[in-house]
Amino acid sequence: MNTLVKKTTSLRLNLELYQLIEQLAKRENRSVNNYIETLLVKATNFDTPNAETRQAIEDLNAEKKSLKRYSSAKELLNDLD
């Protein structure tokens, strides 16, 4: 999600709905605006990675398979010596 460019808009919401959203946002220590934006992002899958990001994730996951795994910190430290 591009957080640098924002569009100001206004919404008409049922007062009881707004009050509920306000309470939920407060519980999460967020502003009403941030809470609504977060809900909309989740509801629309707006934060789904683009093709370049998906490829980078795939590359990273492929690289992880070739990395040596350690079953303990001691094993890792012994390998570093």
Sequence and secondary structure as in RCSB ss.txt:
>XXXX:A:sequence
MNTLVKKTTSLRLNLELYQLIEQLAKRENRSVNNYIETLLVKATNFDTPNAETRQAIEDLNAEKKSLKRYSSAKE
LLNDLD
>XXXX:A:secstr
   SS         HHHHHHHHHHHHHTT  HHHHHHHHHHHHHTTT   HHHHHHHHHHHHHHHHS   SSHHH
HHHHH 
